[in-house]
Amino acid sequence: MSPSTAALNRRHAGRLLGALVALGARDAVLSPGSRNTPLVLAMEALARGGADLTLTDVLDERAAAFFALGLARRSGRPVILSCTSGSAGAHYLPALTEASASGVPLIVLTADRPAELLGVGAPQTLDQTRLFGPFVRMFLDLSEPAEDRDGPGIEHAAARAWDAAFGANPGPVHLNLPFREPLWDPATGAEDAPALGALPSAGAAGAGAA
């Protein structure tokens, strides 16, 4: 039986976040919304599964971004920052301009709607391509989860993001992740945390993103 859309979303998010934790991410700041539900659930599963990952919920995206900036400045390592689709990510911009100017590493994960819902008046939707302009070191627009895209691309995307955020010219990076509904299947219950073995180390990024 093919996995459900909700299961594909959860697995896709879990692989990306599992890779970032394996690379060294220790803090994540979440502004929970509808579209980033797969990312929130994957982070919670990792934390429950024993990953060394501290989660902080900050509903206001502007405040969340500045909180993440402070964490990253204090720790010296990239902090994961995640929000839902639409205008939510735009509230990150003031903190990202400061992070860019100060060389503070942040890994921004914006959830998005699938391509057919862009430009047709769907709610909570805008063009999130290069939303943060020159204030990020790298932008990746990832493919939506699909059963036939189960190769190492998502882990390579994580490694590329880590290298860009934490490299010779540190600063924020932006990964945009489209998710198709249903975003969550309550009947499945909580899944186990993704396995952290066999994930790429920083510097091992391949050429392709998922």
Z-matrix of the N, CA and C atoms (Angstrom, degrees):
N
C 1 1.463
C 2 1.532 1 109.22
N 3 1.320 2 115.83 1 133.63
C 4 1.456 3 119.84 2 179.05
C 5 1.523 4 110.04 3 -70.76
N 6 1.336 5 116.86 4 145.99
C 7 1.465 6 118.84 5 178.67
C 8 1.522 7 111.01 6 -66.51
N 9 1.317 8 116.30 7 150.22
C 10 1.458 9 121.14 8 178.03
C 11 1.525 10 110.11 9 -71.09
N 12 1.335 11 114.87 10 164.12
C 13 1.464 12 119.18 11 176.22
C 14 1.519 13 110.88 12 -58.45
N 15 1.332 14 117.26 13 -42.38
C 16 1.463 15 120.46 14 178.94
C 17 1.522 16 111.15 15 -61.04
N 18 1.336 17 116.98 16 -40.73
C 19 1.464 18 120.38 17 179.36
C 20 1.521 19 111.13 18 -67.51
N 21 1.339 20 117.35 19 -39.28
C 22 1.464 21 120.41 20 176.83
C 23 1.524 22 110.74 21 -63.01
N 24 1.331 23 116.75 22 -42.85
C 25 1.464 24 120.43 23 177.55
C 26 1.522 25 110.87 24 -58.19
N 27 1.323 26 115.38 25 -47.01
C 28 1.463 27 120.71 26 -176.53
C 29 1.528 28 110.96 27 -65.77
N 30 1.328 29 116.69 28 -41.46
C 31 1.465 30 120.00 29 -179.90
C 32 1.525 31 111.15 30 -66.64
N 33 1.335 32 116.25 31 -42.52
C 34 1.466 33 122.12 32 179.05
C 35 1.526 34 110.26 33 -59.36
N 36 1.334 35 115.98 34 -49.78
C 37 1.463 36 120.50 35 179.23
C 38 1.518 37 111.06 36 -63.96
N 39 1.325 38 117.15 37 -40.87
C 40 1.458 39 120.69 38 -179.32
C 41 1.511 40 113.02 39 -64.15
N 42 1.330 41 116.75 40 -39.16
C 43 1.466 42 119.30 41 178.93
C 44 1.527 43 111.14 42 -66.05
N 45 1.323 44 116.90 43 -43.47
C 46 1.461 45 119.99 44 179.10
C 47 1.519 46 110.87 45 -62.19
N 48 1.316 47 116.91 46 -49.31
C 49 1.462 48 120.34 47 -176.71
C 50 1.518 49 111.70 48 -70.98
N 51 1.325 50 117.53 49 -35.77
C 52 1.454 51 119.93 50 174.89
C 53 1.516 52 111.62 51 -60.77
N 54 1.331 53 116.24 52 -39.74
C 55 1.463 54 120.10 53 177.84
C 56 1.524 55 111.16 54 -65.23
N 57 1.333 56 117.30 55 -42.17
C 58 1.466 57 120.09 56 179.71
C 59 1.526 58 111.58 57 -64.62
N 60 1.329 59 116.99 58 -38.78
C 61 1.468 60 119.91 59 176.36
C 62 1.523 61 110.21 60 -65.61
N 63 1.323 62 117.53 61 -41.76
C 64 1.461 63 120.58 62 178.29
C 65 1.526 64 111.59 63 -62.55
N 66 1.323 65 116.52 64 -31.93
C 67 1.461 66 120.95 65 179.06
C 68 1.527 67 112.23 66 -76.30
N 69 1.338 68 117.69 67 -19.47
C 70 1.456 69 119.70 68 175.64
C 71 1.508 70 116.33 69 132.64
N 72 1.335 71 118.76 70 2.29
C 73 1.466 72 120.06 71 177.40
C 74 1.528 73 109.74 72 -65.44
N 75 1.316 74 116.74 73 133.26
C 76 1.461 75 121.49 74 -178.17
C 77 1.526 76 113.40 75 -124.77
N 78 1.331 77 117.24 76 -10.56
C 79 1.459 78 120.86 77 -179.55
C 80 1.521 79 109.80 78 -134.90
N 81 1.325 80 115.88 79 141.37
C 82 1.459 81 122.20 80 174.49
C 83 1.520 82 108.56 81 -136.91
N 84 1.322 83 115.64 82 134.76
C 85 1.461 84 122.09 83 178.75
C 86 1.525 85 107.29 84 -115.01
N 87 1.330 86 116.45 85 121.73
C 88 1.454 87 122.21 86 -172.08
C 89 1.516 88 110.95 87 -114.32
N 90 1.327 89 115.11 88 137.44
C 91 1.459 90 121.29 89 165.89
C 92 1.524 91 105.84 90 -114.95
N 93 1.336 92 117.14 91 89.33
C 94 1.464 93 120.12 92 -171.99
C 95 1.525 94 112.37 93 -62.40
N 96 1.323 95 114.74 94 137.12
C 97 1.456 96 122.69 95 174.14
C 98 1.509 97 107.86 96 -143.92
N 99 1.299 98 117.00 97 -169.60
C 100 1.459 99 119.73 98 -179.58
C 101 1.524 100 111.63 99 -72.42
N 102 1.333 101 117.15 100 -52.79
C 103 1.464 102 119.88 101 -169.27
C 104 1.522 103 112.71 102 -71.14
N 105 1.313 104 118.96 103 -26.46
C 106 1.474 105 118.87 104 178.65
C 107 1.526 106 112.50 105 -93.03
N 108 1.344 107 117.34 106 17.97
C 109 1.461 108 120.99 107 176.60
C 110 1.528 109 112.65 108 -53.64
N 111 1.350 110 120.73 109 -44.68
C 112 1.471 111 118.87 110 179.00
C 113 1.527 112 112.94 111 -59.11
N 114 1.329 113 117.47 112 -36.66
C 115 1.462 114 120.55 113 179.12
C 116 1.525 115 110.77 114 -69.50
N 117 1.324 116 116.80 115 -42.96
C 118 1.465 117 120.48 116 179.29
C 119 1.526 118 110.42 117 -62.09
N 120 1.332 119 116.93 118 -46.13
C 121 1.463 120 120.57 119 -179.64
C 122 1.524 121 111.40 120 -63.56
N 123 1.325 122 116.95 121 -39.22
C 124 1.466 123 119.92 122 179.59
C 125 1.524 124 111.26 123 -66.11
N 126 1.329 125 117.24 124 -40.02
C 127 1.464 126 119.73 125 177.99
C 128 1.522 127 110.87 126 -65.34
N 129 1.324 128 116.51 127 -42.37
C 130 1.465 129 119.26 128 179.08
C 131 1.525 130 110.98 129 -64.21
N 132 1.335 131 117.04 130 -37.79
C 133 1.463 132 120.32 131 178.27
C 134 1.521 133 111.08 132 -65.06
N 135 1.319 134 117.32 133 -40.75
C 136 1.462 135 120.60 134 177.02
C 137 1.522 136 110.94 135 -61.66
N 138 1.329 137 116.28 136 -47.17
C 139 1.467 138 119.76 137 -178.79
C 140 1.525 139 111.05 138 -62.91
N 141 1.331 140 117.28 139 -42.74
C 142 1.464 141 120.59 140 178.20
C 143 1.522 142 111.60 141 -66.45
N 144 1.319 143 116.23 142 -30.23
C 145 1.458 144 120.47 143 -178.03
C 146 1.516 145 114.12 144 -81.34
N 147 1.326 146 117.63 145 2.95
C 148 1.456 147 120.44 146 175.15
C 149 1.508 148 115.39 147 101.51
N 150 1.332 149 118.07 148 3.72
C 151 1.462 150 119.69 149 177.27
C 152 1.526 151 109.97 150 -65.35
N 153 1.321 152 116.02 151 146.88
C 154 1.463 153 121.96 152 178.25
C 155 1.523 154 108.19 153 -80.83
N 156 1.323 155 115.83 154 72.24
C 157 1.461 156 122.24 155 -175.41
C 158 1.521 157 108.57 156 -137.70
N 159 1.328 158 116.01 157 121.51
C 160 1.458 159 122.12 158 178.20
C 161 1.521 160 109.33 159 -99.27
N 162 1.328 161 116.77 160 125.55
C 163 1.457 162 122.44 161 -178.80
C 164 1.521 163 110.17 162 -104.43
N 165 1.326 164 115.49 163 137.70
C 166 1.460 165 121.42 164 175.58
C 167 1.517 166 108.67 165 -130.75
N 168 1.326 167 117.02 166 125.73
C 169 1.462 168 122.23 167 176.59
C 170 1.524 169 109.21 168 -92.11
N 171 1.325 170 116.34 169 124.77
C 172 1.461 171 122.03 170 173.59
C 173 1.527 172 106.10 171 -133.53
N 174 1.316 173 117.31 172 108.65
C 175 1.463 174 120.36 173 -171.57
C 176 1.519 175 112.80 174 -65.51
N 177 1.320 176 117.88 175 -38.93
C 178 1.462 177 121.21 176 -179.43
C 179 1.527 178 109.39 177 -78.83
N 180 1.330 179 117.25 178 120.08
C 181 1.465 180 120.16 179 -173.49
C 182 1.527 181 112.97 180 -64.64
N 183 1.323 182 117.50 181 -37.51
C 184 1.468 183 119.03 182 179.54
C 185 1.526 184 110.45 183 -63.40
N 186 1.327 185 116.54 184 -45.76
C 187 1.462 186 120.51 185 177.89
C 188 1.522 187 110.73 186 -64.51
N 189 1.338 188 117.14 187 -38.84
C 190 1.463 189 120.90 188 179.56
C 191 1.519 190 111.28 189 -60.20
N 192 1.323 191 116.50 190 -43.02
C 193 1.462 192 120.17 191 -177.79
C 194 1.524 193 111.42 192 -65.83
N 195 1.328 194 117.32 193 -40.60
C 196 1.466 195 118.94 194 178.62
C 197 1.527 196 111.08 195 -70.82
N 198 1.329 197 117.20 196 -33.22
C 199 1.464 198 119.78 197 175.42
C 200 1.527 199 110.06 198 -64.00
N 201 1.334 200 116.92 199 -44.61
C 202 1.465 201 120.69 200 177.80
C 203 1.522 202 111.15 201 -63.12
N 204 1.317 203 116.63 202 -38.40
C 205 1.464 204 120.75 203 177.19
C 206 1.523 205 110.56 204 -59.03
N 207 1.328 206 116.67 205 -44.28
C 208 1.462 207 119.98 206 178.39
C 209 1.515 208 112.61 207 -64.04
N 210 1.344 209 116.91 208 -41.64
C 211 1.466 210 120.16 209 177.86
C 212 1.519 211 111.37 210 -61.53
N 213 1.331 212 116.18 211 -45.09
C 214 1.464 213 119.89 212 -178.23
C 215 1.524 214 111.29 213 -67.58
N 216 1.319 215 116.56 214 -37.97
C 217 1.467 216 119.54 215 178.39
C 218 1.530 217 110.46 216 -63.92
N 219 1.339 218 116.13 217 -39.16
C 220 1.465 219 120.17 218 -178.83
C 221 1.524 220 111.91 219 -71.97
N 222 1.333 221 116.38 220 -41.99
C 223 1.471 222 119.76 221 -174.29
C 224 1.519 223 113.57 222 -86.18
N 225 1.334 224 116.41 223 -25.90
C 226 1.458 225 119.51 224 -176.90
C 227 1.513 226 114.19 225 77.89
N 228 1.329 227 117.72 226 8.14
C 229 1.462 228 120.61 227 178.76
C 230 1.530 229 109.21 228 -126.83
N 231 1.345 230 116.94 229 157.28
C 232 1.461 231 119.41 230 -177.04
C 233 1.523 232 112.94 231 -60.66
N 234 1.317 233 115.46 232 140.49
C 235 1.462 234 123.40 233 174.22
C 236 1.527 235 108.02 234 -110.75
N 237 1.330 236 116.22 235 136.10
C 238 1.463 237 122.02 236 177.79
C 239 1.527 238 109.04 237 -81.37
N 240 1.326 239 115.57 238 137.50
C 241 1.459 240 122.32 239 -178.93
C 242 1.525 241 106.86 240 -132.60
N 243 1.330 242 118.15 241 126.20
C 244 1.466 243 119.87 242 -174.90
C 245 1.521 244 111.96 243 -136.37
N 246 1.356 245 114.72 244 138.87
C 247 1.461 246 120.87 245 177.21
C 248 1.522 247 109.99 246 -142.94
N 249 1.323 248 115.13 247 174.61
C 250 1.450 249 121.74 248 179.71
C 251 1.529 250 110.30 249 -82.05
N 252 1.334 251 115.85 250 -172.19
C 253 1.465 252 120.63 251 -173.93
C 254 1.526 253 111.59 252 -84.51
N 255 1.332 254 115.17 253 174.76
C 256 1.453 255 121.81 254 175.88
C 257 1.513 256 113.11 255 80.51
N 258 1.327 257 115.74 256 -141.18
C 259 1.464 258 120.33 257 -174.15
C 260 1.520 259 113.30 258 -72.29
N 261 1.335 260 118.30 259 -9.65
C 262 1.472 261 120.70 260 -177.13
C 263 1.522 262 111.35 261 -54.49
N 264 1.328 263 116.50 262 -47.46
C 265 1.456 264 119.76 263 -177.69
C 266 1.515 265 113.42 264 -63.19
N 267 1.335 266 117.39 265 -29.84
C 268 1.460 267 120.06 266 -178.96
C 269 1.521 268 111.65 267 -61.02
N 270 1.326 269 117.39 268 -26.70
C 271 1.463 270 120.61 269 179.57
C 272 1.529 271 112.09 270 -71.55
N 273 1.325 272 116.95 271 -12.89
C 274 1.465 273 120.35 272 175.64
C 275 1.529 274 112.41 273 -75.39
N 276 1.322 275 117.34 274 -19.83
C 277 1.466 276 120.50 275 -167.27
C 278 1.526 277 114.67 276 -57.06
N 279 1.336 278 121.12 277 -44.55
C 280 1.470 279 118.14 278 -179.71
C 281 1.527 280 113.21 279 -56.52
N 282 1.331 281 117.30 280 -43.69
C 283 1.467 282 119.71 281 179.22
C 284 1.520 283 111.43 282 -69.03
N 285 1.334 284 117.39 283 -34.54
C 286 1.464 285 119.44 284 -179.36
C 287 1.522 286 111.97 285 -70.12
N 288 1.329 287 117.52 286 -32.46
C 289 1.464 288 118.25 287 175.41
C 290 1.525 289 110.33 288 -63.83
N 291 1.329 290 116.35 289 -39.81
C 292 1.468 291 119.85 290 177.83
C 293 1.523 292 111.11 291 -68.58
N 294 1.336 293 117.06 292 -42.35
C 295 1.464 294 120.46 293 178.75
C 296 1.518 295 110.94 294 -61.69
N 297 1.325 296 116.57 295 -40.11
C 298 1.461 297 120.41 296 179.73
C 299 1.523 298 111.15 297 -64.74
N 300 1.329 299 116.17 298 -45.65
C 301 1.463 300 120.09 299 -179.03
C 302 1.521 301 111.96 300 -67.06
N 303 1.335 302 116.89 301 -30.85
C 304 1.463 303 121.59 302 -175.93
C 305 1.521 304 113.37 303 -95.37
N 306 1.331 305 117.49 304 -5.70
C 307 1.463 306 120.14 305 -178.89
C 308 1.516 307 113.28 306 69.66
N 309 1.338 308 116.87 307 37.09
C 310 1.467 309 121.33 308 -179.44
C 311 1.529 310 108.78 309 -97.83
N 312 1.345 311 118.33 310 125.88
C 313 1.469 312 120.52 311 -175.06
C 314 1.526 313 112.95 312 -79.63
N 315 1.323 314 116.07 313 126.60
C 316 1.460 315 123.42 314 173.72
C 317 1.524 316 108.24 315 -135.40
N 318 1.319 317 116.96 316 144.04
C 319 1.465 318 121.60 317 175.61
C 320 1.522 319 107.39 318 -115.94
N 321 1.324 320 115.79 319 105.61
C 322 1.458 321 122.55 320 -174.56
C 323 1.527 322 109.22 321 -94.07
N 324 1.331 323 116.21 322 123.66
C 325 1.460 324 122.84 323 178.21
C 326 1.525 325 108.11 324 -114.61
N 327 1.329 326 116.78 325 104.44
C 328 1.459 327 120.42 326 176.37
C 329 1.524 328 109.02 327 -98.94
N 330 1.324 329 116.38 328 128.45
C 331 1.461 330 120.24 329 172.43
C 332 1.523 331 108.93 330 -77.72
N 333 1.331 332 116.14 331 152.50
C 334 1.463 333 120.46 332 -177.28
C 335 1.525 334 109.30 333 -142.75
N 336 1.316 335 115.90 334 164.60
C 337 1.458 336 121.73 335 173.94
C 338 1.525 337 109.54 336 -86.49
N 339 1.334 338 118.52 337 158.44
C 340 1.463 339 119.90 338 177.82
C 341 1.524 340 111.43 339 -63.83
N 342 1.330 341 116.28 340 160.85
C 343 1.461 342 122.08 341 -169.20
C 344 1.522 343 113.35 342 -57.35
N 345 1.343 344 118.23 343 -35.37
C 346 1.465 345 119.47 344 -175.26
C 347 1.527 346 112.93 345 -70.85
N 348 1.336 347 117.72 346 -11.32
C 349 1.461 348 120.86 347 178.37
C 350 1.525 349 112.53 348 -96.96
N 351 1.323 350 116.92 349 1.48
C 352 1.460 351 120.46 350 179.08
C 353 1.525 352 109.49 351 -89.12
N 354 1.322 353 116.34 352 137.95
C 355 1.455 354 120.96 353 175.73
C 356 1.513 355 115.22 354 73.89
N 357 1.334 356 117.95 355 16.40
C 358 1.472 357 120.52 356 -179.49
C 359 1.530 358 111.47 357 -123.45
N 360 1.314 359 116.84 358 14.63
C 361 1.456 360 120.51 359 176.99
C 362 1.509 361 115.45 360 85.33
N 363 1.332 362 118.47 361 12.48
C 364 1.462 363 120.94 362 177.18
C 365 1.528 364 109.33 363 -65.29
N 366 1.339 365 118.29 364 144.37
C 367 1.467 366 120.21 365 -179.09
C 368 1.520 367 112.13 366 -68.33
N 369 1.315 368 114.81 367 158.57
C 370 1.464 369 122.44 368 178.40
C 371 1.526 370 111.54 369 51.24
N 372 1.326 371 115.61 370 45.75
C 373 1.458 372 120.38 371 -175.57
C 374 1.519 373 110.14 372 -137.30
N 375 1.316 374 115.61 373 132.00
C 376 1.460 375 122.15 374 167.61
C 377 1.518 376 107.44 375 -151.63
N 378 1.317 377 116.70 376 169.86
C 379 1.460 378 120.59 377 178.68
C 380 1.524 379 108.16 378 -73.87
N 381 1.330 380 116.23 379 108.23
C 382 1.464 381 120.82 380 -177.38
C 383 1.524 382 112.60 381 -92.85
N 384 1.327 383 117.06 382 6.62
C 385 1.459 384 120.70 383 177.90
C 386 1.524 385 109.39 384 -65.00
N 387 1.300 386 115.95 385 122.78
C 388 1.473 387 121.64 386 -179.95
C 389 1.530 388 111.02 387 49.76
N 390 1.318 389 115.14 388 44.55
C 391 1.462 390 122.15 389 -177.69
C 392 1.522 391 112.12 390 -57.74
N 393 1.333 392 116.81 391 -31.55
C 394 1.464 393 121.00 392 -174.69
C 395 1.523 394 112.73 393 -102.60
N 396 1.326 395 116.88 394 10.35
C 397 1.454 396 122.08 395 173.15
C 398 1.516 397 113.78 396 52.00
N 399 1.345 398 117.12 397 -132.07
C 400 1.462 399 120.66 398 -175.43
C 401 1.527 400 114.00 399 -79.53
N 402 1.327 401 117.77 400 2.88
C 403 1.464 402 119.98 401 -173.97
C 404 1.525 403 113.42 402 -90.45
N 405 1.333 404 117.23 403 5.76
C 406 1.464 405 120.90 404 172.94
C 407 1.524 406 108.81 405 -121.18
N 408 1.340 407 114.76 406 149.33
C 409 1.465 408 120.21 407 -178.79
C 410 1.526 409 111.81 408 -76.66
N 411 1.336 410 116.45 409 -23.09
C 412 1.452 411 120.85 410 -178.76
C 413 1.519 412 108.98 411 -158.83
N 414 1.348 413 115.30 412 145.64
C 415 1.463 414 121.46 413 172.39
C 416 1.517 415 108.75 414 -125.86
N 417 1.338 416 116.41 415 132.76
C 418 1.462 417 122.16 416 173.90
C 419 1.522 418 108.55 417 -127.84
N 420 1.324 419 116.29 418 126.25
C 421 1.459 420 122.08 419 174.29
C 422 1.522 421 106.65 420 -101.03
N 423 1.319 422 117.03 421 100.48
C 424 1.455 423 121.47 422 -173.02
C 425 1.524 424 111.42 423 -78.79
N 426 1.320 425 115.43 424 154.04
C 427 1.458 426 120.87 425 175.99
C 428 1.525 427 109.60 426 -70.85
N 429 1.326 428 116.50 427 153.23
C 430 1.460 429 118.87 428 176.29
C 431 1.527 430 109.87 429 -71.09
N 432 1.320 431 117.73 430 154.64
C 433 1.465 432 120.86 431 -178.38
C 434 1.528 433 111.53 432 -58.42
N 435 1.332 434 115.37 433 138.20
C 436 1.461 435 121.21 434 177.34
C 437 1.514 436 108.50 435 -153.66
N 438 1.325 437 115.91 436 148.35
C 439 1.463 438 120.73 437 -176.47
C 440 1.521 439 111.61 438 -63.31
N 441 1.346 440 117.43 439 -31.03
C 442 1.460 441 120.34 440 -177.08
C 443 1.519 442 112.72 441 -88.67
N 444 1.347 443 117.14 442 9.33
C 445 1.464 444 120.43 443 176.21
C 446 1.520 445 108.37 444 -119.50
N 447 1.318 446 115.31 445 60.56
C 448 1.461 447 119.90 446 -173.07
C 449 1.520 448 111.91 447 -107.81
N 450 1.330 449 117.38 448 16.45
C 451 1.454 450 120.68 449 178.46
C 452 1.517 451 111.39 450 -78.53
N 453 1.332 452 116.96 451 -164.86
C 454 1.470 453 120.97 452 -175.13
C 455 1.521 454 114.33 453 -82.34
N 456 1.334 455 118.84 454 9.80
C 457 1.458 456 120.38 455 -173.80
C 458 1.509 457 114.34 456 -58.05
N 459 1.328 458 118.23 457 -40.52
C 460 1.458 459 120.32 458 -176.37
C 461 1.524 460 110.83 459 -68.85
N 462 1.329 461 117.38 460 -36.35
C 463 1.468 462 120.34 461 176.23
C 464 1.531 463 110.87 462 -68.55
N 465 1.319 464 117.16 463 -37.57
C 466 1.462 465 120.05 464 176.32
C 467 1.530 466 110.82 465 -65.00
N 468 1.326 467 116.54 466 -37.96
C 469 1.460 468 119.61 467 176.23
C 470 1.523 469 110.66 468 -61.54
N 471 1.324 470 117.17 469 -41.79
C 472 1.464 471 120.93 470 177.73
C 473 1.523 472 110.94 471 -61.60
N 474 1.328 473 116.52 472 -43.64
C 475 1.462 474 119.93 473 -179.33
C 476 1.521 475 111.62 474 -66.57
N 477 1.332 476 117.03 475 -39.36
C 478 1.463 477 120.06 476 176.80
C 479 1.525 478 110.58 477 -62.61
N 480 1.322 479 116.32 478 -43.05
C 481 1.462 480 120.23 479 179.45
C 482 1.522 481 111.02 480 -63.49
N 483 1.324 482 116.62 481 -43.16
C 484 1.461 483 120.47 482 179.83
C 485 1.525 484 110.81 483 -62.20
N 486 1.325 485 116.25 484 -45.91
C 487 1.462 486 120.03 485 179.97
C 488 1.525 487 111.43 486 -61.13
N 489 1.339 488 116.76 487 -40.92
C 490 1.458 489 120.11 488 -179.03
C 491 1.525 490 111.64 489 -69.43
N 492 1.330 491 117.26 490 -37.81
C 493 1.466 492 120.93 491 -178.78
C 494 1.513 493 112.55 492 -73.97
N 495 1.321 494 116.35 493 -31.03
C 496 1.459 495 122.03 494 -167.52
C 497 1.524 496 111.99 495 -117.25
N 498 1.335 497 116.85 496 13.76
C 499 1.454 498 121.33 497 -173.30
C 500 1.515 499 113.40 498 -87.96
N 501 1.343 500 115.07 499 -151.80
C 502 1.459 501 120.78 500 -176.47
C 503 1.526 502 111.85 501 -65.79
N 504 1.325 503 116.65 502 -28.05
C 505 1.465 504 121.63 503 178.45
C 506 1.526 505 108.18 504 -122.72
N 507 1.337 506 117.61 505 74.15
C 508 1.468 507 120.37 506 -172.04
C 509 1.525 508 112.56 507 -65.01
N 510 1.321 509 114.24 508 156.36
C 511 1.457 510 120.14 509 179.16
C 512 1.510 511 110.30 510 165.71
N 513 1.321 512 117.77 511 -172.98
C 514 1.462 513 120.84 512 -178.09
C 515 1.522 514 112.54 513 -74.44
N 516 1.330 515 115.61 514 150.01
C 517 1.462 516 123.01 515 171.77
C 518 1.528 517 107.66 516 -129.27
N 519 1.332 518 116.03 517 159.57
C 520 1.471 519 120.98 518 -174.61
C 521 1.518 520 110.09 519 -130.99
N 522 1.327 521 116.16 520 122.22
C 523 1.456 522 123.11 521 172.30
C 524 1.524 523 108.03 522 -115.00
N 525 1.332 524 116.38 523 125.46
C 526 1.463 525 122.39 524 179.26
C 527 1.522 526 109.12 525 -104.82
N 528 1.343 527 116.69 526 126.05
C 529 1.462 528 121.38 527 -172.85
C 530 1.527 529 110.83 528 -123.31
N 531 1.335 530 118.35 529 107.28
C 532 1.462 531 120.17 530 174.73
C 533 1.521 532 111.60 531 -77.27
N 534 1.319 533 116.08 532 137.51
C 535 1.464 534 122.16 533 176.85
C 536 1.525 535 109.01 534 -129.28
N 537 1.328 536 115.09 535 136.30
C 538 1.454 537 122.04 536 179.33
C 539 1.534 538 109.51 537 -96.73
N 540 1.327 539 117.59 538 145.37
C 541 1.462 540 121.27 539 175.96
C 542 1.532 541 110.17 540 -74.45
N 543 1.337 542 117.20 541 151.11
C 544 1.468 543 128.28 542 2.02
C 545 1.527 544 111.46 543 -75.11
N 546 1.317 545 114.82 544 137.13
C 547 1.460 546 121.04 545 -176.77
C 548 1.517 547 112.13 546 -78.96
N 549 1.325 548 116.14 547 -23.55
C 550 1.464 549 120.53 548 -175.48
C 551 1.512 550 108.42 549 -153.21
N 552 1.313 551 115.98 550 137.94
C 553 1.459 552 121.78 551 177.69
C 554 1.524 553 108.15 552 -113.54
N 555 1.334 554 118.71 553 100.47
C 556 1.470 555 119.92 554 -176.43
C 557 1.519 556 113.03 555 -62.73
N 558 1.333 557 117.49 556 -19.88
C 559 1.463 558 119.90 557 -178.45
C 560 1.520 559 112.32 558 -71.36
N 561 1.344 560 116.79 559 -22.13
C 562 1.465 561 119.44 560 -177.05
C 563 1.511 562 111.93 561 -79.52
N 564 1.334 563 118.37 562 -21.01
C 565 1.455 564 120.68 563 -177.26
C 566 1.517 565 111.05 564 73.83
N 567 1.312 566 115.98 565 -175.06
C 568 1.466 567 121.44 566 -178.73
C 569 1.516 568 110.21 567 -76.31
N 570 1.313 569 115.69 568 133.48
C 571 1.454 570 120.83 569 177.01
C 572 1.521 571 109.80 570 -89.58
N 573 1.304 572 115.35 571 160.71
C 574 1.453 573 119.58 572 175.15
C 575 1.517 574 109.68 573 -67.38
N 576 1.309 575 116.08 574 154.68
C 577 1.459 576 120.14 575 176.23
C 578 1.516 577 109.86 576 -63.04
N 579 1.348 578 118.50 577 146.01
C 580 1.454 579 120.86 578 177.87
C 581 1.521 580 111.37 579 -61.91
N 582 1.319 581 115.72 580 147.04
C 583 1.461 582 120.28 581 177.08
C 584 1.519 583 109.75 582 -65.78
N 585 1.337 584 116.34 583 141.71
C 586 1.461 585 120.56 584 -177.49
C 587 1.523 586 112.38 585 -101.19
N 588 1.325 587 118.38 586 1.89
C 589 1.453 588 119.97 587 179.45
C 590 1.512 589 111.96 588 -79.84
N 591 1.314 590 116.61 589 160.87
C 592 1.464 591 123.94 590 173.10
C 593 1.519 592 112.73 591 57.77
N 594 1.332 593 117.25 592 34.64
C 595 1.444 594 121.04 593 177.38
C 596 1.521 595 109.28 594 -103.28
N 597 1.335 596 118.33 595 154.82
C 598 1.462 597 120.91 596 -172.45
C 599 1.516 598 112.33 597 -70.80
N 600 1.307 599 116.04 598 147.47
C 601 1.456 600 121.15 599 172.62
C 602 1.514 601 108.72 600 -89.90
N 603 1.336 602 116.61 601 159.62
C 604 1.453 603 120.28 602 177.59
C 605 1.516 604 109.17 603 -58.10
N 606 1.324 605 116.34 604 138.27
C 607 1.452 606 121.27 605 -177.52
C 608 1.499 607 113.19 606 93.81
N 609 1.348 608 117.17 607 -7.25
C 610 1.459 609 120.55 608 -177.51
C 611 1.513 610 112.01 609 -103.02
N 612 1.316 611 117.80 610 17.41
C 613 1.453 612 120.57 611 -175.91
C 614 1.508 613 110.89 612 -65.43
N 615 1.324 614 115.05 613 140.83
C 616 1.448 615 120.71 614 176.44
C 617 1.512 616 110.68 615 -90.24
N 618 1.318 617 115.58 616 -173.31
C 619 1.451 618 120.52 617 -174.39
C 620 1.511 619 112.88 618 -81.68
N 621 1.327 620 119.01 619 -23.36
C 622 1.461 621 119.78 620 -171.48
C 623 1.498 622 113.30 621 -113.04
N 624 1.320 623 115.76 622 146.18
C 625 1.453 624 121.55 623 170.49
C 626 1.503 625 108.01 624 -96.10
N 627 1.352 626 114.51 625 168.44
C 628 1.462 627 118.11 626 -178.57
C 629 1.517 628 110.90 627 -63.85
